[in-house]
Amino acid sequence: MLKEINKSMGRKEVQLVLANPGSEVMKKLDKSKALETIRQQWIFLTVAEAVAACTSFSLHACKSDLANHETDCDSVV
């Protein structure tokens, strides 16, 4: 199910991010091979870390788009 959600979100250019997963959740994700679906770089111990990473990623993507004259980035972050 997680694979389908991630695939659907990817088509819409939305990144699936996990924040504050408990040890039991991580064990189940590992056992079900779902960690292969969600790259480790998108799993964070705290919500604050997840927000900071997503903000940084969004700003970096926006700067790249601006350099290519593709967007105005007013709606980012």
PyMOL Python script that loads the backbone (N, CA, C, O; Angstrom):
from pymol import cmd

cmd.read_pdbstr("""\
ATOM      1  N   MET A   1       0.820  -1.192   0.000  1.00  0.00           N
ATOM      2  CA  MET A   1       0.000   0.000   0.000  1.00  0.00           C
ATOM      3  C   MET A   1       0.869   1.264   0.000  1.00  0.00           C
ATOM      4  O   MET A   1       0.569   2.230  -0.702  1.00  0.00           O
ATOM      5  N   LEU A   2       1.927   1.250   0.778  1.00  0.00           N
ATOM      6  CA  LEU A   2       2.822   2.399   0.841  1.00  0.00           C
ATOM      7  C   LEU A   2       3.498   2.648  -0.508  1.00  0.00           C
ATOM      8  O   LEU A   2       3.721   3.794  -0.897  1.00  0.00           O
ATOM      9  N   LYS A   3       3.818   1.572  -1.209  1.00  0.00           N
ATOM     10  CA  LYS A   3       4.420   1.714  -2.535  1.00  0.00           C
ATOM     11  C   LYS A   3       3.481   2.457  -3.477  1.00  0.00           C
ATOM     12  O   LYS A   3       3.912   3.329  -4.232  1.00  0.00           O
ATOM     13  N   GLU A   4       2.198   2.111  -3.430  1.00  0.00           N
ATOM     14  CA  GLU A   4       1.217   2.749  -4.304  1.00  0.00           C
ATOM     15  C   GLU A   4       1.063   4.225  -3.968  1.00  0.00           C
ATOM     16  O   GLU A   4       0.969   5.068  -4.860  1.00  0.00           O
ATOM     17  N   ILE A   5       1.036   4.529  -2.682  1.00  0.00           N
ATOM     18  CA  ILE A   5       0.916   5.931  -2.251  1.00  0.00           C
ATOM     19  C   ILE A   5       2.125   6.723  -2.724  1.00  0.00           C
ATOM     20  O   ILE A   5       1.985   7.816  -3.273  1.00  0.00           O
ATOM     21  N   ASN A   6       3.308   6.170  -2.511  1.00  0.00           N
ATOM     22  CA  ASN A   6       4.538   6.852  -2.912  1.00  0.00           C
ATOM     23  C   ASN A   6       4.581   7.051  -4.428  1.00  0.00           C
ATOM     24  O   ASN A   6       4.992   8.108  -4.907  1.00  0.00           O
ATOM     25  N   LYS A   7       4.161   6.044  -5.172  1.00  0.00           N
ATOM     26  CA  LYS A   7       4.144   6.135  -6.634  1.00  0.00           C
ATOM     27  C   LYS A   7       3.165   7.216  -7.100  1.00  0.00           C
ATOM     28  O   LYS A   7       3.482   8.019  -7.977  1.00  0.00           O
ATOM     29  N   SER A   8       1.980   7.223  -6.501  1.00  0.00           N
ATOM     30  CA  SER A   8       0.966   8.214  -6.856  1.00  0.00           C
ATOM     31  C   SER A   8       1.447   9.625  -6.527  1.00  0.00           C
ATOM     32  O   SER A   8       1.250  10.555  -7.310  1.00  0.00           O
ATOM     33  N   MET A   9       2.068   9.774  -5.382  1.00  0.00           N
ATOM     34  CA  MET A   9       2.568  11.092  -4.983  1.00  0.00           C
ATOM     35  C   MET A   9       3.712  11.526  -5.894  1.00  0.00           C
ATOM     36  O   MET A   9       3.837  12.705  -6.225  1.00  0.00           O
ATOM     37  N   GLY A  10       4.543  10.571  -6.294  1.00  0.00           N
ATOM     38  CA  GLY A  10       5.661  10.878  -7.176  1.00  0.00           C
ATOM     39  C   GLY A  10       5.207  11.419  -8.518  1.00  0.00           C
ATOM     40  O   GLY A  10       5.839  12.309  -9.086  1.00  0.00           O
ATOM     41  N   ARG A  11       4.101  10.872  -9.025  1.00  0.00           N
ATOM     42  CA  ARG A  11       3.546  11.361 -10.290  1.00  0.00           C
ATOM     43  C   ARG A  11       3.121  12.816 -10.185  1.00  0.00           C
ATOM     44  O   ARG A  11       3.151  13.558 -11.167  1.00  0.00           O
ATOM     45  N   LYS A  12       2.726  13.215  -8.986  1.00  0.00           N
ATOM     46  CA  LYS A  12       2.296  14.596  -8.750  1.00  0.00           C
ATOM     47  C   LYS A  12       3.451  15.462  -8.254  1.00  0.00           C
ATOM     48  O   LYS A  12       3.253  16.603  -7.839  1.00  0.00           O
ATOM     49  N   GLU A  13       4.658  14.902  -8.303  1.00  0.00           N
ATOM     50  CA  GLU A  13       5.872  15.576  -7.846  1.00  0.00           C
ATOM     51  C   GLU A  13       5.786  15.975  -6.381  1.00  0.00           C
ATOM     52  O   GLU A  13       6.218  17.062  -5.996  1.00  0.00           O
ATOM     53  N   VAL A  14       5.223  15.080  -5.560  1.00  0.00           N
ATOM     54  CA  VAL A  14       5.132  15.271  -4.113  1.00  0.00           C
ATOM     55  C   VAL A  14       5.971  14.187  -3.463  1.00  0.00           C
ATOM     56  O   VAL A  14       5.848  13.013  -3.812  1.00  0.00           O
ATOM     57  N   GLN A  15       6.822  14.568  -2.523  1.00  0.00           N
ATOM     58  CA  GLN A  15       7.704  13.621  -1.848  1.00  0.00           C
ATOM     59  C   GLN A  15       7.061  13.118  -0.557  1.00  0.00           C
ATOM     60  O   GLN A  15       6.581  13.914   0.251  1.00  0.00           O
ATOM     61  N   LEU A  16       7.051  11.816  -0.365  1.00  0.00           N
ATOM     62  CA  LEU A  16       6.570  11.213   0.871  1.00  0.00           C
ATOM     63  C   LEU A  16       7.686  11.311   1.905  1.00  0.00           C
ATOM     64  O   LEU A  16       8.818  10.897   1.653  1.00  0.00           O
ATOM     65  N   VAL A  17       7.356  11.866   3.076  1.00  0.00           N
ATOM     66  CA  VAL A  17       8.320  12.059   4.150  1.00  0.00           C
ATOM     67  C   VAL A  17       7.742  11.482   5.431  1.00  0.00           C
ATOM     68  O   VAL A  17       6.566  11.684   5.736  1.00  0.00           O
ATOM     69  N   LEU A  18       8.572  10.762   6.180  1.00  0.00           N
ATOM     70  CA  LEU A  18       8.155  10.249   7.484  1.00  0.00           C
ATOM     71  C   LEU A  18       8.875  11.019   8.573  1.00  0.00           C
ATOM     72  O   LEU A  18      10.084  11.237   8.497  1.00  0.00           O
ATOM     73  N   ALA A  19       8.130  11.429   9.584  1.00  0.00           N
ATOM     74  CA  ALA A  19       8.715  12.130  10.716  1.00  0.00           C
ATOM     75  C   ALA A  19       8.299  11.441  12.010  1.00  0.00           C
ATOM     76  O   ALA A  19       7.143  11.060  12.191  1.00  0.00           O
ATOM     77  N   ASN A  20       9.257  11.295  12.889  1.00  0.00           N
ATOM     78  CA  ASN A  20       9.027  10.741  14.217  1.00  0.00           C
ATOM     79  C   ASN A  20       8.452   9.323  14.205  1.00  0.00           C
ATOM     80  O   ASN A  20       7.526   9.027  14.961  1.00  0.00           O
ATOM     81  N   PRO A  21       8.998   8.435  13.348  1.00  0.00           N
ATOM     82  CA  PRO A  21       8.496   7.061  13.384  1.00  0.00           C
ATOM     83  C   PRO A  21       9.070   6.343  14.605  1.00  0.00           C
ATOM     84  O   PRO A  21      10.269   6.421  14.873  1.00  0.00           O
ATOM     85  N   GLY A  22       8.229   5.664  15.318  1.00  0.00           N
ATOM     86  CA  GLY A  22       8.682   4.911  16.487  1.00  0.00           C
ATOM     87  C   GLY A  22       9.440   3.661  16.074  1.00  0.00           C
ATOM     88  O   GLY A  22       9.479   3.298  14.899  1.00  0.00           O
ATOM     89  N   SER A  23      10.036   3.018  17.050  1.00  0.00           N
ATOM     90  CA  SER A  23      10.839   1.828  16.750  1.00  0.00           C
ATOM     91  C   SER A  23       9.987   0.701  16.172  1.00  0.00           C
ATOM     92  O   SER A  23      10.444  -0.026  15.290  1.00  0.00           O
ATOM     93  N   GLU A  24       8.765   0.549  16.655  1.00  0.00           N
ATOM     94  CA  GLU A  24       7.885  -0.493  16.113  1.00  0.00           C
ATOM     95  C   GLU A  24       7.520  -0.213  14.663  1.00  0.00           C
ATOM     96  O   GLU A  24       7.465  -1.128  13.841  1.00  0.00           O
ATOM     97  N   VAL A  25       7.273   1.041  14.356  1.00  0.00           N
ATOM     98  CA  VAL A  25       6.956   1.422  12.973  1.00  0.00           C
ATOM     99  C   VAL A  25       8.146   1.120  12.075  1.00  0.00           C
ATOM    100  O   VAL A  25       7.982   0.566  10.987  1.00  0.00           O
ATOM    101  N   MET A  26       9.337   1.480  12.523  1.00  0.00           N
ATOM    102  CA  MET A  26      10.542   1.233  11.728  1.00  0.00           C
ATOM    103  C   MET A  26      10.760  -0.268  11.523  1.00  0.00           C
ATOM    104  O   MET A  26      11.150  -0.700  10.438  1.00  0.00           O
ATOM    105  N   LYS A  27      10.512  -1.047  12.550  1.00  0.00           N
ATOM    106  CA  LYS A  27      10.655  -2.503  12.425  1.00  0.00           C
ATOM    107  C   LYS A  27       9.692  -3.047  11.377  1.00  0.00           C
ATOM    108  O   LYS A  27      10.072  -3.872  10.547  1.00  0.00           O
ATOM    109  N   LYS A  28       8.447  -2.585  11.416  1.00  0.00           N
ATOM    110  CA  LYS A  28       7.440  -3.055  10.461  1.00  0.00           C
ATOM    111  C   LYS A  28       7.755  -2.585   9.043  1.00  0.00           C
ATOM    112  O   LYS A  28       7.573  -3.333   8.082  1.00  0.00           O
ATOM    113  N   LEU A  29       8.224  -1.353   8.916  1.00  0.00           N
ATOM    114  CA  LEU A  29       8.606  -0.851   7.591  1.00  0.00           C
ATOM    115  C   LEU A  29       9.769  -1.663   7.034  1.00  0.00           C
ATOM    116  O   LEU A  29       9.794  -1.989   5.847  1.00  0.00           O
ATOM    117  N   ASP A  30      10.725  -1.986   7.889  1.00  0.00           N
ATOM    118  CA  ASP A  30      11.874  -2.769   7.458  1.00  0.00           C
ATOM    119  C   ASP A  30      11.449  -4.180   7.067  1.00  0.00           C
ATOM    120  O   ASP A  30      11.864  -4.699   6.031  1.00  0.00           O
ATOM    121  N   LYS A  31      10.627  -4.786   7.896  1.00  0.00           N
ATOM    122  CA  LYS A  31      10.163  -6.153   7.640  1.00  0.00           C
ATOM    123  C   LYS A  31       9.361  -6.244   6.344  1.00  0.00           C
ATOM    124  O   LYS A  31       9.452  -7.234   5.619  1.00  0.00           O
ATOM    125  N   SER A  32       8.585  -5.219   6.062  1.00  0.00           N
ATOM    126  CA  SER A  32       7.739  -5.227   4.856  1.00  0.00           C
ATOM    127  C   SER A  32       8.480  -4.712   3.615  1.00  0.00           C
ATOM    128  O   SER A  32       7.906  -4.627   2.529  1.00  0.00           O
ATOM    129  N   LYS A  33       9.740  -4.376   3.788  1.00  0.00           N
ATOM    130  CA  LYS A  33      10.565  -3.846   2.688  1.00  0.00           C
ATOM    131  C   LYS A  33      10.101  -2.468   2.228  1.00  0.00           C
ATOM    132  O   LYS A  33      10.483  -2.017   1.148  1.00  0.00           O
ATOM    133  N   ALA A  34       9.291  -1.801   3.027  1.00  0.00           N
ATOM    134  CA  ALA A  34       8.811  -0.462   2.670  1.00  0.00           C
ATOM    135  C   ALA A  34       9.927   0.572   2.737  1.00  0.00           C
ATOM    136  O   ALA A  34       9.842   1.624   2.103  1.00  0.00           O
ATOM    137  N   LEU A  35      10.969   0.276   3.501  1.00  0.00           N
ATOM    138  CA  LEU A  35      12.091   1.217   3.569  1.00  0.00           C
ATOM    139  C   LEU A  35      12.805   1.323   2.229  1.00  0.00           C
ATOM    140  O   LEU A  35      13.506   2.302   1.971  1.00  0.00           O
ATOM    141  N   GLU A  36      12.631   0.326   1.384  1.00  0.00           N
ATOM    142  CA  GLU A  36      13.183   0.406   0.038  1.00  0.00           C
ATOM    143  C   GLU A  36      12.398   1.412  -0.805  1.00  0.00           C
ATOM    144  O   GLU A  36      12.937   2.003  -1.741  1.00  0.00           O
ATOM    145  N   THR A  37      11.131   1.600  -0.467  1.00  0.00           N
ATOM    146  CA  THR A  37      10.273   2.539  -1.181  1.00  0.00           C
ATOM    147  C   THR A  37      10.572   3.969  -0.771  1.00  0.00           C
ATOM    148  O   THR A  37      10.680   4.861  -1.614  1.00  0.00           O
ATOM    149  N   ILE A  38      10.705   4.178   0.522  1.00  0.00           N
ATOM    150  CA  ILE A  38      10.997   5.509   1.048  1.00  0.00           C
ATOM    151  C   ILE A  38      12.495   5.550   1.319  1.00  0.00           C
ATOM    152  O   ILE A  38      12.991   4.845   2.198  1.00  0.00           O
ATOM    153  N   ARG A  39      13.197   6.356   0.583  1.00  0.00           N
ATOM    154  CA  ARG A  39      14.638   6.430   0.790  1.00  0.00           C
ATOM    155  C   ARG A  39      14.935   6.972   2.177  1.00  0.00           C
ATOM    156  O   ARG A  39      14.200   7.810   2.700  1.00  0.00           O
ATOM    157  N   GLN A  40      16.010   6.491   2.762  1.00  0.00           N
ATOM    158  CA  GLN A  40      16.394   6.867   4.128  1.00  0.00           C
ATOM    159  C   GLN A  40      16.521   8.380   4.296  1.00  0.00           C
ATOM    160  O   GLN A  40      16.294   8.902   5.388  1.00  0.00           O
ATOM    161  N   GLN A  41      16.876   9.080   3.238  1.00  0.00           N
ATOM    162  CA  GLN A  41      17.043  10.531   3.357  1.00  0.00           C
ATOM    163  C   GLN A  41      15.727  11.253   3.645  1.00  0.00           C
ATOM    164  O   GLN A  41      15.734  12.433   3.996  1.00  0.00           O
ATOM    165  N   TRP A  42      14.593  10.551   3.500  1.00  0.00           N
ATOM    166  CA  TRP A  42      13.294  11.172   3.742  1.00  0.00           C
ATOM    167  C   TRP A  42      12.624  10.643   5.012  1.00  0.00           C
ATOM    168  O   TRP A  42      11.407  10.753   5.165  1.00  0.00           O
ATOM    169  N   ILE A  43      13.401  10.080   5.907  1.00  0.00           N
ATOM    170  CA  ILE A  43      12.897   9.624   7.204  1.00  0.00           C
ATOM    171  C   ILE A  43      13.633  10.415   8.275  1.00  0.00           C
ATOM    172  O   ILE A  43      14.864  10.426   8.315  1.00  0.00           O
ATOM    173  N   PHE A  44      12.878  11.071   9.138  1.00  0.00           N
ATOM    174  CA  PHE A  44      13.455  11.978  10.130  1.00  0.00           C
ATOM    175  C   PHE A  44      12.992  11.616  11.537  1.00  0.00           C
ATOM    176  O   PHE A  44      11.877  11.133  11.733  1.00  0.00           O
ATOM    177  N   LEU A  45      13.862  11.855  12.506  1.00  0.00           N
ATOM    178  CA  LEU A  45      13.531  11.553  13.898  1.00  0.00           C
ATOM    179  C   LEU A  45      12.529  12.532  14.477  1.00  0.00           C
ATOM    180  O   LEU A  45      11.739  12.174  15.350  1.00  0.00           O
ATOM    181  N   THR A  46      12.557  13.764  13.994  1.00  0.00           N
ATOM    182  CA  THR A  46      11.627  14.767  14.527  1.00  0.00           C
ATOM    183  C   THR A  46      10.907  15.481  13.381  1.00  0.00           C
ATOM    184  O   THR A  46      11.370  15.489  12.240  1.00  0.00           O
ATOM    185  N   VAL A  47       9.782  16.067  13.712  1.00  0.00           N
ATOM    186  CA  VAL A  47       9.030  16.852  12.729  1.00  0.00           C
ATOM    187  C   VAL A  47       9.842  18.082  12.335  1.00  0.00           C
ATOM    188  O   VAL A  47       9.844  18.477  11.169  1.00  0.00           O
ATOM    189  N   ALA A  48      10.525  18.683  13.295  1.00  0.00           N
ATOM    190  CA  ALA A  48      11.337  19.873  12.999  1.00  0.00           C
ATOM    191  C   ALA A  48      12.417  19.559  11.965  1.00  0.00           C
ATOM    192  O   ALA A  48      12.651  20.355  11.056  1.00  0.00           O
ATOM    193  N   GLU A  49      13.073  18.413  12.095  1.00  0.00           N
ATOM    194  CA  GLU A  49      14.088  18.015  11.113  1.00  0.00           C
ATOM    195  C   GLU A  49      13.468  17.809   9.736  1.00  0.00           C
ATOM    196  O   GLU A  49      14.050  18.192   8.721  1.00  0.00           O
ATOM    197  N   ALA A  50      12.291  17.205   9.706  1.00  0.00           N
ATOM    198  CA  ALA A  50      11.610  16.966   8.429  1.00  0.00           C
ATOM    199  C   ALA A  50      11.231  18.279   7.761  1.00  0.00           C
ATOM    200  O   ALA A  50      11.426  18.447   6.557  1.00  0.00           O
ATOM    201  N   VAL A  51      10.695  19.203   8.535  1.00  0.00           N
ATOM    202  CA  VAL A  51      10.308  20.508   7.985  1.00  0.00           C
ATOM    203  C   VAL A  51      11.538  21.255   7.473  1.00  0.00           C
ATOM    204  O   VAL A  51      11.506  21.843   6.392  1.00  0.00           O
ATOM    205  N   ALA A  52      12.609  21.231   8.242  1.00  0.00           N
ATOM    206  CA  ALA A  52      13.836  21.917   7.820  1.00  0.00           C
ATOM    207  C   ALA A  52      14.378  21.326   6.520  1.00  0.00           C
ATOM    208  O   ALA A  52      14.782  22.067   5.624  1.00  0.00           O
ATOM    209  N   ALA A  53      14.389  20.012   6.412  1.00  0.00           N
ATOM    210  CA  ALA A  53      14.893  19.361   5.203  1.00  0.00           C
ATOM    211  C   ALA A  53      13.998  19.667   4.005  1.00  0.00           C
ATOM    212  O   ALA A  53      14.496  19.948   2.915  1.00  0.00           O
ATOM    213  N   CYS A  54      12.703  19.615   4.199  1.00  0.00           N
ATOM    214  CA  CYS A  54      11.778  19.898   3.098  1.00  0.00           C
ATOM    215  C   CYS A  54      11.875  21.351   2.669  1.00  0.00           C
ATOM    216  O   CYS A  54      11.810  21.649   1.476  1.00  0.00           O
ATOM    217  N   THR A  55      12.028  22.252   3.616  1.00  0.00           N
ATOM    218  CA  THR A  55      12.175  23.668   3.297  1.00  0.00           C
ATOM    219  C   THR A  55      13.443  23.900   2.495  1.00  0.00           C
ATOM    220  O   THR A  55      13.437  24.612   1.491  1.00  0.00           O
ATOM    221  N   SER A  56      14.527  23.294   2.949  1.00  0.00           N
ATOM    222  CA  SER A  56      15.804  23.422   2.255  1.00  0.00           C
ATOM    223  C   SER A  56      15.706  22.852   0.842  1.00  0.00           C
ATOM    224  O   SER A  56      16.184  23.464  -0.113  1.00  0.00           O
ATOM    225  N   PHE A  57      15.085  21.682   0.710  1.00  0.00           N
ATOM    226  CA  PHE A  57      14.918  21.040  -0.596  1.00  0.00           C
ATOM    227  C   PHE A  57      14.072  21.916  -1.514  1.00  0.00           C
ATOM    228  O   PHE A  57      14.407  22.093  -2.686  1.00  0.00           O
ATOM    229  N   SER A  58      12.981  22.464  -0.990  1.00  0.00           N
ATOM    230  CA  SER A  58      12.086  23.309  -1.791  1.00  0.00           C
ATOM    231  C   SER A  58      12.797  24.566  -2.267  1.00  0.00           C
ATOM    232  O   SER A  58      12.651  24.974  -3.420  1.00  0.00           O
ATOM    233  N   LEU A  59      13.569  25.179  -1.373  1.00  0.00           N
ATOM    234  CA  LEU A  59      14.283  26.393  -1.748  1.00  0.00           C
ATOM    235  C   LEU A  59      15.353  26.098  -2.794  1.00  0.00           C
ATOM    236  O   LEU A  59      15.556  26.887  -3.717  1.00  0.00           O
ATOM    237  N   HIS A  60      16.032  24.969  -2.653  1.00  0.00           N
ATOM    238  CA  HIS A  60      17.052  24.585  -3.629  1.00  0.00           C
ATOM    239  C   HIS A  60      16.407  24.340  -5.000  1.00  0.00           C
ATOM    240  O   HIS A  60      16.919  24.789  -6.025  1.00  0.00           O
ATOM    241  N   ALA A  61      15.290  23.629  -5.003  1.00  0.00           N
ATOM    242  CA  ALA A  61      14.594  23.353  -6.265  1.00  0.00           C
ATOM    243  C   ALA A  61      14.099  24.651  -6.890  1.00  0.00           C
ATOM    244  O   ALA A  61      14.146  24.823  -8.108  1.00  0.00           O
ATOM    245  N   CYS A  62      13.628  25.556  -6.049  1.00  0.00           N
ATOM    246  CA  CYS A  62      13.122  26.833  -6.543  1.00  0.00           C
ATOM    247  C   CYS A  62      14.245  27.639  -7.182  1.00  0.00           C
ATOM    248  O   CYS A  62      14.057  28.224  -8.248  1.00  0.00           O
ATOM    249  N   LYS A  63      15.419  27.677  -6.538  1.00  0.00           N
ATOM    250  CA  LYS A  63      16.547  28.414  -7.093  1.00  0.00           C
ATOM    251  C   LYS A  63      16.964  27.826  -8.435  1.00  0.00           C
ATOM    252  O   LYS A  63      17.331  28.561  -9.351  1.00  0.00           O
ATOM    253  N   SER A  64      16.907  26.498  -8.551  1.00  0.00           N
ATOM    254  CA  SER A  64      17.240  25.854  -9.823  1.00  0.00           C
ATOM    255  C   SER A  64      16.244  26.251 -10.901  1.00  0.00           C
ATOM    256  O   SER A  64      16.623  26.520 -12.041  1.00  0.00           O
ATOM    257  N   ASP A  65      14.977  26.287 -10.535  1.00  0.00           N
ATOM    258  CA  ASP A  65      13.941  26.669 -11.494  1.00  0.00           C
ATOM    259  C   ASP A  65      14.110  28.129 -11.915  1.00  0.00           C
ATOM    260  O   ASP A  65      13.938  28.466 -13.086  1.00  0.00           O
ATOM    261  N   LEU A  66      14.446  28.993 -10.953  1.00  0.00           N
ATOM    262  CA  LEU A  66      14.644  30.405 -11.279  1.00  0.00           C
ATOM    263  C   LEU A  66      15.819  30.580 -12.238  1.00  0.00           C
ATOM    264  O   LEU A  66      15.766  31.399 -13.155  1.00  0.00           O
ATOM    265  N   ALA A  67      16.872  29.809 -12.019  1.00  0.00           N
ATOM    266  CA  ALA A  67      18.037  29.893 -12.892  1.00  0.00           C
ATOM    267  C   ALA A  67      17.661  29.483 -14.318  1.00  0.00           C
ATOM    268  O   ALA A  67      18.251  29.966 -15.285  1.00  0.00           O
ATOM    269  N   ASN A  68      16.691  28.602 -14.438  1.00  0.00           N
ATOM    270  CA  ASN A  68      16.238  28.158 -15.761  1.00  0.00           C
ATOM    271  C   ASN A  68      15.025  28.930 -16.246  1.00  0.00           C
ATOM    272  O   ASN A  68      14.453  28.590 -17.281  1.00  0.00           O
ATOM    273  N   HIS A  69      14.618  29.974 -15.509  1.00  0.00           N
ATOM    274  CA  HIS A  69      13.476  30.837 -15.846  1.00  0.00           C
ATOM    275  C   HIS A  69      12.180  30.047 -15.997  1.00  0.00           C
ATOM    276  O   HIS A  69      11.386  30.301 -16.902  1.00  0.00           O
ATOM    277  N   GLU A  70      11.974  29.063 -15.075  1.00  0.00           N
ATOM    278  CA  GLU A  70      10.802  28.206 -15.192  1.00  0.00           C
ATOM    279  C   GLU A  70       9.675  28.571 -14.234  1.00  0.00           C
ATOM    280  O   GLU A  70       8.536  28.167 -14.469  1.00  0.00           O
ATOM    281  N   THR A  71       9.943  29.315 -13.168  1.00  0.00           N
ATOM    282  CA  THR A  71       8.897  29.623 -12.189  1.00  0.00           C
ATOM    283  C   THR A  71       9.269  30.872 -11.420  1.00  0.00           C
ATOM    284  O   THR A  71      10.419  31.309 -11.464  1.00  0.00           O
ATOM    285  N   ASP A  72       8.318  31.448 -10.719  1.00  0.00           N
ATOM    286  CA  ASP A  72       8.638  32.618  -9.903  1.00  0.00           C
ATOM    287  C   ASP A  72       8.831  32.254  -8.425  1.00  0.00           C
ATOM    288  O   ASP A  72       9.331  33.080  -7.661  1.00  0.00           O
ATOM    289  N   CYS A  73       8.456  31.067  -8.008  1.00  0.00           N
ATOM    290  CA  CYS A  73       8.692  30.537  -6.665  1.00  0.00           C
ATOM    291  C   CYS A  73       7.986  31.286  -5.540  1.00  0.00           C
ATOM    292  O   CYS A  73       8.311  31.067  -4.373  1.00  0.00           O
ATOM    293  N   ASP A  74       7.039  32.153  -5.846  1.00  0.00           N
ATOM    294  CA  ASP A  74       6.335  32.867  -4.778  1.00  0.00           C
ATOM    295  C   ASP A  74       5.562  31.930  -3.867  1.00  0.00           C
ATOM    296  O   ASP A  74       5.355  32.242  -2.694  1.00  0.00           O
ATOM    297  N   SER A  75       5.133  30.790  -4.383  1.00  0.00           N
ATOM    298  CA  SER A  75       4.316  29.887  -3.595  1.00  0.00           C
ATOM    299  C   SER A  75       5.134  28.832  -2.849  1.00  0.00           C
ATOM    300  O   SER A  75       4.561  28.005  -2.140  1.00  0.00           O
ATOM    301  N   VAL A  76       6.442  28.845  -2.993  1.00  0.00           N
ATOM    302  CA  VAL A  76       7.281  27.847  -2.327  1.00  0.00           C
ATOM    303  C   VAL A  76       7.489  28.249  -0.883  1.00  0.00           C
ATOM    304  O   VAL A  76       7.830  29.393  -0.582  1.00  0.00           O
ATOM    305  N   VAL A  77       7.277  27.284   0.014  1.00  0.00           N
ATOM    306  CA  VAL A  77       7.487  27.405   1.459  1.00  0.00           C
ATOM    307  C   VAL A  77       6.609  28.386   2.098  1.00  0.00           C
ATOM    308  O   VAL A  77       6.684  28.584   3.311  1.00  0.00           O
TER     309      VAL A  77
END
""", "prot")
cmd.dss("prot")
cmd.show_as("cartoon", "prot")
cmd.util.cbc("prot")
cmd.orient("prot")
